[in-house]
Amino acid sequence: MPAKSFIGSVGHAARAFYATVMRGEVSDANVRGYLRAATQIEQVWQDTEDRVQQLITSGTPPWDAYFQTRYALAFIRAARTYQVFVQELLAADAANADHAEGFLPHVTYDQANALCHQIQPNLQAAVAALNDPNFTPEVVLPQPLGPRIEAEGAPCPVAHLQGMINAAREVREWAAGLIAQYEEAVTHAAPASAPTADATAPATPSPAQTPSQEVTEHITALHRLLAEADSQLQFGTDLVGQVSQGDATPELHEEAEDNLWAALEKYFKLNQAVAVPRWLLANDVPAAPTRRQSYRDKRIRPDELWVIAAPSARSELRGTEFGTDEMTEMCEKMGGVLSAGAQQYLDDVATALHNDDAILVAAMANCPFEPLYRARTALEIAGASIPAGYEFHWNFHRGHIETAQRFGRADDWQECDE
C-alpha cells in the first residue's frame, strides 16, 4: 500500500502557512464543499421549466402557466444565482497569478461562504413549491440579493471585482433570455375562439387567452429594468478597469463595487419576477408582511430568538452549544420579552428591504447575531431617522436602533459583552 509523501506534506504545510499567516487568506475547502452539495439545482430548474411547458401545452395561457409555477421559478433561479456568483468568485481568484492554490482572500471567502448559505434554503423552497400546490413562501418575493460582505480596512482585491463582473454577466444573460422566452410565449399564445350567434361572423378571442394590460406593462417594466441594470454593470465594469490599472481612488473603488452589486441585484430580482407582474409594477407592489396595529411587548423563548438572527448566524450557530448558550443568556437579559419597539423595527426593516431601500450587509458578531443593514436612501425606521449610506441595527441589549457610517468588523462570532 502506498504511503503519503512526506515531502508533499511539508510542501502543503508550507503553502498553507504562507497563505494563512503571511497573506491572511482562508482555505476554500468549505465553500467548494457547499458547491458540490448543490448539484441538483440544474435538474430542479429543468423540472420547473418542464412544468411550465406542460401547462402551456395543455392549453393554459402562458402568463397563467408562469404564475402557477411562480414560487418554484423564483426560488430555483435564486439558488442558481447564488451558486454561479460563488463559482465566479472562485474562478476569478484562481485565475489571479498572485494566488495561493486552495486559498482565498478573506473578503472573497467571507462573501462566498455567506452566499453559499443561501443556496440550500432556496433549493429546498423550490422543491417544496414544485411538489405542493398549496405551498406558501416564508419570505417576501422577489428576494433581495445578500448578504453583502465588504473588505475591512482595504479595498477588496481586483480579482474579487472581476468575479462580480463575470457573475453579473452570466446572470444578465439568464435575465435577457428568460424575458425573451416569456415575451415569446405571451406574443404567440394561440387565442381560443369564442362562439358567436352568427356562424358567418368572425370568432372573437377568448378573454382568457388575451394578455391583460398588466401583463403587457409587466413586459415593458422587465425591459426597462434590464436596461437600467445593464447601465450599472457597464459603469461598474469601466470603474474596475481604472482600478486594475491603478488609476482609481478608494472612493472610485467602492463606487465600482456598489454599481456591480446593484446590477447583480437587479438581474437577481428580474429572474425571480419574470413570472409575476405585480412583483415589479410600481402601482401594484405587494406590501411586505407588517403589523400596523398598536405594538405590545410579547413573551419570547430562547429558541424563538433565532428568528431575529441573521441568516448566516442561523446557519452556522443554531443547534451548537455556543449558539444555544448565548441565546439562552440573551433571552434572560431581555427578560423573556420582545419589546414593542423591536417588533416595529422588524416590520419597518422588512418593508425597507422589500422596497429596495435597504440592504443586508453583515451580521452583528454578538448575540442575538442580528442583521446589520445599510440604508440606500434616507429612512424612517421605528421612529429613528437613518441617513442614506449609513449602517444600522437594533441593539437588543439596549432596546434601540444604533447607526453609524460603518460599524467595525470582527473575524468570528463573539460572546456577549454587554
N, C-alpha and C positions, 0 to 999 in steps of 0.2 A: 504494500500500500504506500502511495507516495506521501511524503511529508511536506508540510508547508515551508517554503523557502524562508530561512531566517533573514537573508539579505532583503528579500521582498518585504518582510515585516518591518525591518528597520527603515527601508525606503518609504513605506507608507506612513510610519510614525513620524518621520522627518517632515514629510509633506503636510501631515496633519498639524504638526507643531507650527510650521511656518504659516499655514493658512489661518489657524485659530488664534495663535498667540501674537505672531508678528503682523498679521494683516487684519485681525478681528473678524474673520469670516466664520461661517457656520456650515456644518455638513448638510448637504441637500438630501440625505437619505430619507428623512421623514416626509419631505414634500414628494419625492418620487414614489414613496410607498402609497401615498394618497392617490396619486395619478394612476398607479397600477390597479388600485381598487375600484376605479371608475370606468372600467372597460365596457360596461353595459349601456353607457349613455347613448352611443350610436344606435344600438338596437331599439332602445326605448323611443328615441327620436323617430326611427323608421316606423315603428309600430303606431306612433301617434299620427304621422303623416298618412299612413295607410288607412287609419280610422277616418280621417277627413275625406279621403278619396272614396272610401266605401259609402259614406253618407251622400256624397255628391252623385255617385253612380246610381244610388238607389232613388234619386230624384229630389233629395234635399237641396234647396237653394244654397249656393256656396257660402254666402255670408252666414246662413244658419248653421251649416256644417262646421265652419270655423268657430262660430260662437259656442256650439255644443261641446267642442273639444278645447275650449279656450284655456282651461286650467292646465291640462296636460301639456298643451303647446307652450304656455308661458313658463312653466316650471322646467321643462326639459331644455328649453332654449337658454334659460338662466344657468342651469347646471353645465351645459356645454360651453357657455361663455366663460364661466369661471375656470373650467378645465383648460380651454385654449389660452386664456390670459396667463395662467401658470406655466403652461408649456412654452409660451413665447418668452416669458421672463427667463426661464431656464436656458432656452436655446440661444437667446441673445447673450447671456452671460457666458455660455460655453464657447461662443464664437469670439469672445474677447481674448486677445493674445496674452494679456496680463492677467492670467486666470489660473487659480489652483483647481485642478480637476476634482470634482466631487464636493466642492465647497462654494458657498455663495456669500456675497457681501451681506452684512447684517440686515440692511433695509430690504434687499431683494428677498432674503429668506423670510423675514417677518411678513412682507406683503404676500408672498406666495403661500406661506403657511396659513395666513388669515383667510385667503381666498379658497384654499383647499377645504377649509371647514364649512364653506358654503355649498360645496358640491353635493354631499350626501343628503342634506335636508331637502334640497330642490329635486334631486333624483327621486327620493322617496315620495315626495308630494306628487311628482309627475306620474309615477307608477300607480299611486292611490287614485288619482284623478282619472286615469285611463281605465281603471277597473271598477270604479264606483260611481254610478250616475248621480248619486246624491252627495258627492264629495263637496265639502266646503273648505276653502283655504283658511289658514290661521293667520295669514299676513295680508296686508293691503297690496293689491296689484294695480299697476306694474311695480315691482320691487325696485328700489334704488340699488345701484352698484355699491358694493362695500363689503367689509370696511376698507378704508384707505389708510395705508401706513406711510408715514413720511420719514425721511432720514433725520437723525438727530445730530445737530451740530455742524453738518456739512451737506452740500447738495448731494443728491443721490447719483450714483455712477451713470455715465453716458450709456453703458450697456443696458441699464435698467430702463432708461428712457426709450432706447431702441426697442426693447421688448414691449413697452407700452404701445409704440407706434405699430409694430408688427401685429400685436393683438387687435388693435383698433382697426387696422386694415382688413384683417380676416373677418372680424365681427361685422364690419361695414359691408363686406361682400354678401354675408348672410342677409343683412337687413335689406339691401337692394334686391337680392334675389327673392326673398320672402314677400316683399311688397309687390314685385312684378308678378309673382305666382298668384298672389291674392287678387291683384287687379285683373289679371288674365282670366281667372275663374269667374269673377264678377261680370266682366265685359262680355264673355262668351256664354253666359248662362242661357240655356235654351228656354225661352219663355213658353210656359204651358198655355194652351188656348182655352179660353172660357167659352162655353156655348152661347150662341146668340139666338134670338127668336126668329130672325130671318136667315134661312140657310144660305142665301146668296150674299149676305153681308160678311165682311171680313171678321175673323175671330179677333177678340181682344185679349191681350196678355193677362194672365192671372196676376193679381197684385202680389201674390206670394213669390212670384218669380221675377219681380221687378225690383231692382235695388232701391232702397229708400234714399231720401236726401241725406240722412245721417251717414249711410254707407259711402255715398259719393263724396261728402265732405270729409269723411274719415280718410279716404284715399288721398285727397288733396293735402290733408294735415300730415299724413305719413311722408309724402314727398317734400313738404316744407321742412319738416324736422330733419329729414335725411340731408337736405341741403345745408341746414344750419350746422349739423354735426360735421359734415364734410369740410365746411369752412374752419371750424375749430381744429379739426385734425390737421388741415394744411398749415394753419397758423402755428400750431404746436410743433409740427414737423420742421417748419422753417426755423423756429427758435432753437430746436435741438441741433440743427445744422450749425448755428452760431456757437452753441455750447461745445460741440465736438471740435470746433476749430479754435477754441479758447477765446472767443470774442464776446462771450456773454457775461454780464454781471450776475451776481447771485439773484437779483430781482428777476432778470430775464430767465434764468434757470428755473426759478419757481413758477414763473408765468408759463413756461413751456410745459411743465408737469401739470399745471392746472388745466390748460387747454386740452392736453391729451386725455386727462381723466374725464373732463366734461364731454369730450367727443365719445369716449368709450361708454359713458353713462347713457348718453342719448341713443347710441346704437343698441345698447343693452335693453333700454325701455322700448325702443321701436320693435325689436324682435319679440318681445312679450305682447305688445299691444296691437300687432297686425290684426289679430282676430276680433278685437273688441273696440268698436268706435268710441264708446263712452270713456274708455281709459285715456284717450288723448284729447277729445274735443273739449275746448275750454268751457263751453256752456253746459257741459253735462259730465263734469268730473265727479266721480263718486266720493263722498266725504270719507275721510279716514274715521275709523271707529272712535267715537267720542261720547262722553257723558256730560251733557251740558246742564244737568240738574245741579242743585247745590251739592258740593262735595262734603263728605263726612269722613272722619277717621274710621279706619276699619281694622279689625284684627287680622294678623298675618302670622303664619308659621314659618320656621326657618327654611323648609324646603320650597315654600312659595316665593321666597326672595329671589330664586333663580330666574323668575320672570323678568325682573328688572336688571339682571346682569347682562353684559354684552354677549353676543353670540360666541365669541372666541372663548370667553370665560366659561360659559355653559359647556362648551365642547371639551375644554381641557381640564376643568376643575370639578364639575358636578360628579358626585359619586366618589371623589377622592377623600382621603382622611383630612387633608388640609382644607379643601373646599367646604366639607361638611362642618368642621370645627369653626371655620371662620364665619359661615352663615349662621350657625347657632349663636356665636358670640355677638354677631351683628344684630340678630333679632332681639337678643336680651337688651342691647344698648338702645334699641328703638322702642323698648317696652312692649314688644309684640304688636306694634301698631304701625300701619302705613298711613301717614298723615294725609289730610285732605289736600294740602298744598302739593305733596308729591304726586298724588293722583291727577291733579290738574296739570302738573308739569308733564307727566307721561302722555296725557291726551294731547296737549298742545304740541309736544315734540312729534307725536305721530302725525299730526296734521301738517307740521312744517316739513317733515320728511316726505310725506305724500305729495305736497305741492312743490317739491324740489327746492325748498327754501333753506334746507339744512342738510348736511351730510355727516355720516358716521365716520370718524377718523381714527379712533382708537378706543381702548378700554382703560378705565382707571385701574391702577395696579393694586389698590387696597379694596378690601371687601366693602360693599357688595359688588365690586368689579363692574360698576355701571358704565354705560357707553359714554364716550366723550364725543361731542358733536362740534361742527363748525357752521356758523351762520353764513349762508350765501348771500342773504340780504338782511337788512335791519329787521329784527324780530321783537315781538312782544310774547314772552313765554311765561305763563303763570304770574303775570303782573310785573315781570322784570324786562327791561329794555336791553337787548343784546345787539351791539353794533355789527354791521356786516364784516365778515372776515374773522370775527372773534370766536374762540373756542368756549364751550360751556358744558356744564354737567350739573346734576342735582347732588349736592353733598348730603347724603343720608345721615351722616353723623350730626350735622348741624342744622339740617332741615331748611336749606335754602339753596338757590342757584349760585354757582360760582362761575365767573367769566374771566378770561384772560386772552391777550392776543395769542399766546401759546403757552400751554402748560408744559412742565418738564416731563421727561420720559424716563422710564425705568426698564431695565433689561428683563425683569421677571416679575411674577406676582409677589406681593408682599403682605406681611401680616398687618392688621390694623394698628395704626399708631396714634389714633385719636384718643 
